[in-house]
Amino acid sequence: MPLSMRRVIDFLGELGSRWGLPADACRIHGYLYLVARPMTAAELRTALAVDETVLAPALAWLADYRLIERVRGEAWRTGTDPWELVMRALDERRRREIVPALTLLRESHDAALAEGTRPAAAQIGKLLALAEDVAAIETQARRLSPRTLRRMVGLGGAAARLMGRALGGGERR
């Protein structure tokens, strides 16, 4: 495997684990993305030098998160549009994490109020407000077309780079 690919694949594995995702799944997904064609489990095992005990659960996780799909019986593939992949991953994370978090925080806030633990209720209320804000932003972003979202993020990135050059890269205090 070319060094350039290995570096990106290893980076994705490390990045995924920092975000609480399975590193092996992120590496396999990264490889499928970079080769941009369907590959069998045997091909993946050989290319990435992993055994079945690593590969099978990683493929299952990726399929469960709808990041890969089975084609032609034994082959797996992923999309080639990184924006589509990010949106698909965010949809799954919302479904699995944000919705349950909102439910738990709302119930806990109500329970803390009923129990008379006002300081805890206030702190839970702050967490709930943050989670509701994140959910609202994510919901509105999903309403945009992929093209519009790409443009908005691209413009935001360009503006941030311009500000960085004009104001320096210092941290906000």
Secondary structure, 3 states (H helix, E strand, C coil): CCHHHHHHHHHHHHHHHHCCCCHHHHHHHHHHHHHCCCEEHHHHHHHHCCCHHHHHHHHHHHHHCCCCEEECCCEEECCCCHHHHHHHHHHHHHHHHHHHHHHHHHHHHHHHHHHCCHHHHHHHHHHHHHHHHHHHHHHHHHHCCHHHHHHHHHHHHHHHHHHHHHHCCCCCC
